[in-house]
Amino acid sequence: MKNLGPSRAADKQGILEPLITSTVEDAAALGRSLTAIRPASLRFIYRRKRQQIIDAEKAAYIGAAKQVNMLDREVEAFEPTPYALSFAFTDQAGRLHTHQCGDWETHATFFKWSKAYGETDALLRLKEKYENDYMRKGVALVLGTLAKRPRQWTLLGVVRLDQGSYQTGFSF
């Protein structure tokens, strides 16, 4: 598969704007299992994981990787993030939510910045990036449900997204 490079802002805008709802309840009422929310407030939270949790995550990944079939590519080794990363945000109805971070780019950035600046500074840089830069410029949280748990919303991604023409009642 060819890497097409970074996506253009207009492309992200066109894909995500139609998904934006004020709350996950609004998305559910529309029959959606995928939505994007522009948070009224956003906090990046981290806490160190116990070694037993990291070991269990490694083992679970190894088990899942063994389930590939002959058409799948070999899965690369997985190193769990040594911190539990999550986001607390207020939706546009004023309700507070906290979700574990399922955004792979956040975890990848943590590892990249840890090598360059150390773990503590990497976490502080991520906090600054999300809570200040993204909130000032515009951000959307992408949330989805799974077929097994249609009422449980999971944070899938954090997208830097300028405020577009689609208005949700909240402006940055």
Accessible surface in RSA format (square Angstrom, percent):
REM  Atomic radii and reference values for relative SASA: ProtOr
REM  Chains: A
REM  Algorithm: Lee & Richards
REM  Probe-radius: 1.40
REM  Slices: 20
REM RES _ NUM      All-atoms   Total-Side   Main-Chain    Non-polar    All polar
REM                ABS   REL    ABS   REL    ABS   REL    ABS   REL    ABS   REL
RES MET A   1   241.63 125.1 152.24 100.8  89.38 212.8 131.30 111.6 110.32 146.2
RES LYS A   2   167.70  81.8 144.78  88.8  22.92  54.6  98.14  88.3  69.57  74.1
RES ASN A   3   132.35  91.3 103.52 100.0  28.84  69.4  43.02 103.5  89.33  86.3
RES LEU A   4   154.51  86.1 119.75  85.7  34.77  87.4 125.15  87.9  29.37  79.0
RES GLY A   5    41.12  50.7   0.00   N/A  41.12  50.7  22.43  61.6  18.68  41.8
RES PRO A   6   134.55  98.1 106.14  96.8  28.40 103.2 118.32  97.7  16.23 100.8
RES SER A   7    69.60  58.8  43.08  57.5  26.52  61.1  37.08  79.0  32.52  45.6
RES ARG A   8   157.37  66.1 150.28  76.6   7.09  16.9  71.63  97.9  85.74  52.0
RES ALA A   9    64.23  59.1  55.20  85.2   9.02  20.5  56.14  79.1   8.09  21.4
RES ALA A  10    65.89  60.6  48.71  75.2  17.18  39.1  54.97  77.4  10.91  28.9
RES ASP A  11    61.67  43.2  54.46  54.2   7.22  17.1  20.11  47.3  41.56  41.5
RES LYS A  12    59.61  29.1  57.89  35.5   1.72   4.1  26.80  24.1  32.80  34.9
RES GLN A  13    34.81  19.5  34.69  25.4   0.12   0.3  29.53  62.9   5.28   4.0
RES GLY A  14    51.40  63.4   0.00   N/A  51.40  63.4  37.63 103.3  13.76  30.8
RES ILE A  15   120.43  68.5 108.76  81.0  11.67  28.1 114.44  82.4   5.99  16.2
RES LEU A  16    16.60   9.2  16.60  11.9   0.00   0.0  16.60  11.7   0.00   0.0
RES GLU A  17    14.50   8.3  14.48  11.0   0.01   0.0  14.50  28.0   0.00   0.0
RES PRO A  18    80.24  58.5  66.01  60.2  14.23  51.7  72.99  60.3   7.25  45.0
RES LEU A  19    40.36  22.5  40.36  28.9   0.00   0.0  40.36  28.3   0.00   0.0
RES ILE A  20     0.35   0.2   0.08   0.1   0.27   0.7   0.08   0.1   0.27   0.7
RES THR A  21     9.58   6.8   4.96   5.0   4.61  11.0   9.58  12.9   0.00   0.0
RES SER A  22    30.38  25.7  28.00  37.4   2.38   5.5  10.35  22.1  20.03  28.1
RES THR A  23     3.65   2.6   3.65   3.7   0.00   0.0   3.16   4.2   0.49   0.7
RES VAL A  24    13.12   8.6  13.12  11.9   0.00   0.0  13.12  11.4   0.00   0.0
RES GLU A  25    85.05  48.8  77.62  58.7   7.43  17.7  57.67 111.5  27.38  22.4
RES ASP A  26    63.81  44.7  61.24  61.0   2.57   6.1  13.92  32.8  49.89  49.8
RES ALA A  27     0.00   0.0   0.00   0.0   0.00   0.0   0.00   0.0   0.00   0.0
RES ALA A  28    56.17  51.6  38.56  59.5  17.62  40.1  41.30  58.2  14.87  39.4
RES ALA A  29    92.83  85.4  47.98  74.0  44.85 102.0  61.29  86.3  31.55  83.6
RES LEU A  30   114.58  63.8  82.70  59.2  31.88  80.1  88.23  62.0  26.35  70.9
RES GLY A  31    70.21  86.6   0.00   N/A  70.21  86.6  36.22  99.4  33.99  76.1
RES ARG A  32    75.95  31.9  61.12  31.2  14.82  35.3  23.63  32.3  52.32  31.7
RES SER A  33    65.78  55.6  59.53  79.5   6.24  14.4  24.90  53.0  40.88  57.3
RES LEU A  34    69.94  38.9  69.25  49.5   0.69   1.7  69.25  48.6   0.69   1.9
RES THR A  35     0.00   0.0   0.00   0.0   0.00   0.0   0.00   0.0   0.00   0.0
RES ALA A  36     0.00   0.0   0.00   0.0   0.00   0.0   0.00   0.0   0.00   0.0
RES ILE A  37     0.74   0.4   0.74   0.5   0.00   0.0   0.74   0.5   0.00   0.0
RES ARG A  38     0.08   0.0   0.08   0.0   0.00   0.0   0.00   0.0   0.08   0.1
RES PRO A  39     0.00   0.0   0.00   0.0   0.00   0.0   0.00   0.0   0.00   0.0
RES ALA A  40    36.75  33.8  19.93  30.8  16.83  38.3  19.93  28.1  16.83  44.6
RES SER A  41    51.70  43.7  49.04  65.5   2.66   6.1  42.28  90.0   9.42  13.2
RES LEU A  42    14.00   7.8   0.00   0.0  14.00  35.2   0.63   0.4  13.38  36.0
RES ARG A  43   132.10  55.5 131.86  67.2   0.25   0.6  47.08  64.3  85.03  51.5
RES PHE A  44     0.38   0.2   0.00   0.0   0.38   1.0   0.00   0.0   0.38   1.1
RES ILE A  45    51.71  29.4  48.57  36.2   3.14   7.6  51.71  37.2   0.00   0.0
RES TYR A  46    69.10  32.3  51.74  29.4  17.35  45.2  31.67  23.8  37.42  46.1
RES ARG A  47   153.84  64.6 148.50  75.7   5.35  12.7  65.29  89.2  88.55  53.7
RES ARG A  48   133.42  56.0 112.61  57.4  20.80  49.5  60.11  82.2  73.30  44.4
RES LYS A  49    24.13  11.8  16.71  10.3   7.42  17.7   8.44   7.6  15.69  16.7
RES ARG A  50   153.61  64.5 146.08  74.5   7.53  17.9  69.96  95.6  83.65  50.7
RES GLN A  51   105.03  58.7  98.19  71.8   6.84  16.3  54.06 115.1  50.97  38.7
RES GLN A  52   119.64  66.9 111.87  81.8   7.77  18.5  57.55 122.5  62.09  47.1
RES ILE A  53    62.47  35.5  60.42  45.0   2.04   4.9  62.43  45.0   0.03   0.1
RES ILE A  54    13.46   7.7  13.46  10.0   0.00   0.0  13.46   9.7   0.00   0.0
RES ASP A  55    70.48  49.4  65.08  64.8   5.40  12.8  28.31  66.6  42.17  42.1
RES ALA A  56    61.31  56.4  49.67  76.7  11.63  26.5  57.15  80.5   4.16  11.0
RES GLU A  57    56.66  32.5  50.53  38.2   6.13  14.6  32.18  62.2  24.48  20.0
RES LYS A  58    70.22  34.3  68.74  42.2   1.48   3.5  31.48  28.3  38.74  41.3
RES ALA A  59    62.26  57.2  50.64  78.1  11.63  26.4  54.47  76.7   7.79  20.6
RES ALA A  60    70.07  64.4  51.52  79.5  18.56  42.2  63.83  89.9   6.24  16.5
RES TYR A  61    71.67  33.5  67.28  38.3   4.39  11.4  53.14  39.9  18.53  22.8
RES ILE A  62    96.25  54.8  95.08  70.8   1.17   2.8  96.11  69.2   0.14   0.4
RES GLY A  63    32.57  40.2   0.00   N/A  32.57  40.2  29.65  81.4   2.92   6.5
RES ALA A  64    61.19  56.3  48.96  75.6  12.22  27.8  50.21  70.7  10.98  29.1
RES ALA A  65    27.06  24.9  17.45  26.9   9.61  21.9  21.60  30.4   5.46  14.5
RES LYS A  66   161.46  78.8 129.78  79.6  31.69  75.4  85.03  76.5  76.43  81.4
RES GLN A  67   150.38  84.1 117.14  85.6  33.24  79.1  44.54  94.8 105.84  80.3
RES VAL A  68    61.66  40.6  40.80  36.9  20.86  50.3  42.67  37.1  19.00  51.5
RES ASN A  69    88.59  61.1  76.77  74.2  11.82  28.5  40.44  97.3  48.15  46.5
RES MET A  70   182.50  94.5 139.95  92.6  42.55 101.3 116.16  98.8  66.34  87.9
RES LEU A  71   151.06  84.1 119.98  85.8  31.08  78.1 123.77  86.9  27.29  73.4
RES ASP A  72    76.07  53.3  55.70  55.4  20.37  48.2  11.96  28.2  64.11  63.9
RES ARG A  73   204.45  85.8 190.01  96.9  14.44  34.4  83.68 114.4 120.77  73.2
RES GLU A  74   158.90  91.2 135.66 102.6  23.24  55.3  59.74 115.6  99.16  81.0
RES VAL A  75    57.63  37.9  36.23  32.8  21.39  51.5  40.59  35.3  17.04  46.2
RES GLU A  76   144.10  82.7 132.81 100.5  11.29  26.9  56.73 109.7  87.37  71.3
RES ALA A  77   109.16 100.4  68.45 105.6  40.71  92.6  79.67 112.2  29.49  78.1
RES PHE A  78    92.12  46.1  74.71  46.3  17.40  45.3  78.12  47.4  14.00  40.1
RES GLU A  79    98.90  56.8  89.65  67.8   9.25  22.0  44.92  86.9  53.98  44.1
RES PRO A  80     2.48   1.8   0.44   0.4   2.05   7.4   0.88   0.7   1.60   9.9
RES THR A  81     5.87   4.2   2.97   3.0   2.90   6.9   0.34   0.5   5.53   8.4
RES PRO A  82    19.47  14.2  19.47  17.7   0.00   0.0  19.47  16.1   0.00   0.0
RES TYR A  83    23.28  10.9  23.10  13.1   0.18   0.5   9.34   7.0  13.94  17.2
RES ALA A  84    16.61  15.3  13.45  20.8   3.16   7.2  14.88  21.0   1.73   4.6
RES LEU A  85     4.19   2.3   0.00   0.0   4.19  10.5   0.02   0.0   4.17  11.2
RES SER A  86    18.44  15.6  18.44  24.6   0.00   0.0   8.95  19.1   9.48  13.3
RES PHE A  87     0.00   0.0   0.00   0.0   0.00   0.0   0.00   0.0   0.00   0.0
RES ALA A  88     6.62   6.1   5.08   7.8   1.54   3.5   5.12   7.2   1.49   4.0
RES PHE A  89     0.91   0.5   0.65   0.4   0.26   0.7   0.91   0.6   0.00   0.0
RES THR A  90    28.74  20.4  28.74  29.1   0.00   0.0  17.16  23.0  11.59  17.5
RES ASP A  91     0.60   0.4   0.01   0.0   0.59   1.4   0.00   0.0   0.60   0.6
RES GLN A  92    41.25  23.1   6.84   5.0  34.41  81.9   9.81  20.9  31.43  23.8
RES ALA A  93    58.64  53.9  20.23  31.2  38.40  87.4  32.68  46.0  25.96  68.8
RES GLY A  94    54.20  66.8   0.00   N/A  54.20  66.8  26.51  72.7  27.69  62.0
RES ARG A  95   105.59  44.3 102.06  52.0   3.53   8.4  62.81  85.8  42.78  25.9
RES LEU A  96   127.19  70.8  98.47  70.4  28.72  72.2  98.47  69.2  28.72  77.3
RES HIS A  97    33.40  18.3  27.48  19.1   5.92  15.2  16.93  17.4  16.47  19.2
RES THR A  98    84.29  59.9  55.55  56.3  28.74  68.5  40.12  53.9  44.17  66.8
RES HIS A  99    31.09  17.0  27.41  19.0   3.68   9.4  17.78  18.3  13.31  15.5
RES GLN A 100   137.73  77.0 127.02  92.8  10.72  25.5  40.85  87.0  96.88  73.5
RES CYS A 101    11.10   8.4   0.00   0.0  11.10  26.1   0.01   0.0  11.09  12.0
RES GLY A 102    46.28  57.1   0.00   N/A  46.28  57.1  26.05  71.5  20.22  45.3
RES ASP A 103     8.33   5.8   8.23   8.2   0.10   0.2   0.10   0.2   8.23   8.2
RES TRP A 104   182.96  73.4 177.98  86.1   4.98  11.7 154.51  82.4  28.45  46.2
RES GLU A 105    91.97  52.8  91.00  68.8   0.97   2.3  23.57  45.6  68.40  55.8
RES THR A 106     0.46   0.3   0.00   0.0   0.46   1.1   0.42   0.6   0.04   0.1
RES HIS A 107    44.69  24.4  44.68  31.1   0.01   0.0  38.49  39.7   6.20   7.2
RES ALA A 108    46.75  43.0  34.89  53.8  11.87  27.0  41.79  58.9   4.96  13.1
RES THR A 109    37.63  26.8  35.25  35.7   2.38   5.7  13.22  17.8  24.42  36.9
RES PHE A 110     1.29   0.6   1.29   0.8   0.00   0.0   1.29   0.8   0.00   0.0
RES PHE A 111    61.33  30.7  60.87  37.7   0.45   1.2  60.88  36.9   0.45   1.3
RES LYS A 112   145.88  71.2 137.64  84.4   8.25  19.6  86.84  78.2  59.04  62.9
RES TRP A 113    50.65  20.3  50.65  24.5   0.00   0.0  35.23  18.8  15.42  25.0
RES SER A 114    21.43  18.1  12.20  16.3   9.23  21.3  12.45  26.5   8.97  12.6
RES LYS A 115   184.43  90.0 145.07  89.0  39.36  93.7  98.86  89.0  85.58  91.2
RES ALA A 116    71.21  65.5  32.02  49.4  39.18  89.1  42.44  59.8  28.76  76.2
RES TYR A 117   100.30  46.8  71.49  40.7  28.81  75.0  42.61  32.0  57.69  71.1
RES GLY A 118    33.31  41.1   0.00   N/A  33.31  41.1  30.15  82.7   3.16   7.1
RES GLU A 119    60.34  34.6  53.62  40.6   6.71  16.0  22.87  44.2  37.47  30.6
RES THR A 120    95.31  67.8  92.27  93.5   3.05   7.3  60.06  80.7  35.25  53.3
RES ASP A 121    52.27  36.6  49.88  49.6   2.40   5.7  17.18  40.4  35.09  35.0
RES ALA A 122     0.00   0.0   0.00   0.0   0.00   0.0   0.00   0.0   0.00   0.0
RES LEU A 123     3.44   1.9   3.44   2.5   0.00   0.0   3.44   2.4   0.00   0.0
RES LEU A 124    89.48  49.8  84.49  60.4   4.98  12.5  84.79  59.5   4.68  12.6
RES ARG A 125    95.04  39.9  89.70  45.7   5.34  12.7  21.87  29.9  73.17  44.3
RES LEU A 126     2.99   1.7   2.99   2.1   0.00   0.0   2.99   2.1   0.00   0.0
RES LYS A 127    62.86  30.7  62.79  38.5   0.07   0.2  49.60  44.6  13.26  14.1
RES GLU A 128    87.27  50.1  84.53  64.0   2.73   6.5  39.50  76.4  47.77  39.0
RES LYS A 129    72.06  35.2  71.63  44.0   0.42   1.0  27.99  25.2  44.07  46.9
RES TYR A 130    12.36   5.8  12.36   7.0   0.00   0.0   1.49   1.1  10.87  13.4
RES GLU A 131    40.25  23.1  28.87  21.8  11.39  27.1   5.52  10.7  34.73  28.4
RES ASN A 132    68.45  47.2  63.39  61.3   5.05  12.2  13.96  33.6  54.49  52.7
RES ASP A 133    27.70  19.4  27.70  27.6   0.00   0.0   2.34   5.5  25.37  25.3
RES TYR A 134    40.12  18.7  40.12  22.8   0.00   0.0   5.45   4.1  34.66  42.7
RES MET A 135    29.72  15.4  25.71  17.0   4.01   9.5  26.01  22.1   3.71   4.9
RES ARG A 136   154.15  64.7 128.69  65.6  25.46  60.6  79.79 109.0  74.36  45.1
RES LYS A 137   105.38  51.4  88.04  54.0  17.34  41.3  47.12  42.4  58.26  62.1
RES GLY A 138     0.10   0.1   0.00   N/A   0.10   0.1   0.10   0.3   0.00   0.0
RES VAL A 139     0.00   0.0   0.00   0.0   0.00   0.0   0.00   0.0   0.00   0.0
RES ALA A 140     0.00   0.0   0.00   0.0   0.00   0.0   0.00   0.0   0.00   0.0
RES LEU A 141     0.00   0.0   0.00   0.0   0.00   0.0   0.00   0.0   0.00   0.0
RES VAL A 142    18.43  12.1  18.43  16.7   0.00   0.0  18.43  16.0   0.00   0.0
RES LEU A 143     0.00   0.0   0.00   0.0   0.00   0.0   0.00   0.0   0.00   0.0
RES GLY A 144     4.00   4.9   0.00   N/A   4.00   4.9   3.56   9.8   0.44   1.0
RES THR A 145    24.04  17.1   5.53   5.6  18.51  44.1   0.72   1.0  23.31  35.2
RES LEU A 146   107.61  59.9 104.39  74.7   3.22   8.1 107.01  75.2   0.60   1.6
RES ALA A 147   106.53  98.0  67.49 104.2  39.04  88.8  79.08 111.4  27.45  72.7
RES LYS A 148   185.50  90.5 152.61  93.6  32.89  78.3 103.40  93.1  82.10  87.5
RES ARG A 149   134.93  56.7 130.36  66.5   4.57  10.9  26.34  36.0 108.59  65.8
RES PRO A 150    86.28  62.9  72.98  66.5  13.30  48.4  72.99  60.3  13.29  82.6
RES ARG A 151   221.57  93.0 197.68 100.8  23.89  56.9  78.48 107.3 143.09  86.7
RES GLN A 152    99.61  55.7  92.08  67.3   7.53  17.9  35.22  75.0  64.39  48.8
RES TRP A 153    26.62  10.7  16.26   7.9  10.36  24.3  10.36   5.5  16.26  26.4
RES THR A 154    51.13  36.4  48.18  48.8   2.95   7.0  42.59  57.2   8.54  12.9
RES LEU A 155     0.41   0.2   0.00   0.0   0.41   1.0   0.00   0.0   0.41   1.1
RES LEU A 156    82.96  46.2  68.62  49.1  14.33  36.0  69.15  48.6  13.81  37.2
RES GLY A 157     8.91  11.0   0.00   N/A   8.91  11.0   8.91  24.4   0.00   0.0
RES VAL A 158     8.83   5.8   0.00   0.0   8.83  21.3   0.00   0.0   8.83  23.9
RES VAL A 159    30.19  19.9  27.73  25.1   2.46   5.9  30.19  26.2   0.00   0.0
RES ARG A 160    64.21  27.0  58.68  29.9   5.53  13.2  19.17  26.2  45.04  27.3
RES LEU A 161     2.48   1.4   1.27   0.9   1.21   3.0   2.48   1.7   0.00   0.0
RES ASP A 162    65.24  45.7  62.45  62.2   2.79   6.6  20.89  49.2  44.35  44.2
RES GLN A 163    53.30  29.8  28.83  21.1  24.47  58.3  28.81  61.3  24.49  18.6
RES GLY A 164    16.34  20.1   0.00   N/A  16.34  20.1  12.13  33.3   4.20   9.4
RES SER A 165   113.88  96.2  80.54 107.5  33.34  76.8  57.34 122.1  56.54  79.2
RES TYR A 166    95.05  44.4  87.44  49.7   7.61  19.8  62.53  47.0  32.52  40.1
RES GLN A 167   112.64  63.0  87.87  64.2  24.77  59.0  54.00 114.9  58.64  44.5
RES THR A 168    20.72  14.7   1.90   1.9  18.83  44.9  11.43  15.4   9.29  14.0
RES GLY A 169    81.29 100.2   0.00   N/A  81.29 100.2  43.70 119.9  37.58  84.2
RES PHE A 170    58.79  29.4  54.94  34.0   3.85  10.0  57.91  35.1   0.88   2.5
RES SER A 171    80.63  68.1  61.68  82.3  18.94  43.6  26.10  55.6  54.53  76.4
RES PHE A 172    82.87  41.5  15.47   9.6  67.39 175.4  45.85  27.8  37.01 105.9
END  Absolute sums over single chains surface
CHAIN  1 A    11083.7       8881.5       2202.2       6368.1       4715.6
END  Absolute sums over all chains
TOTAL         11083.7       8881.5       2202.2       6368.1       4715.6
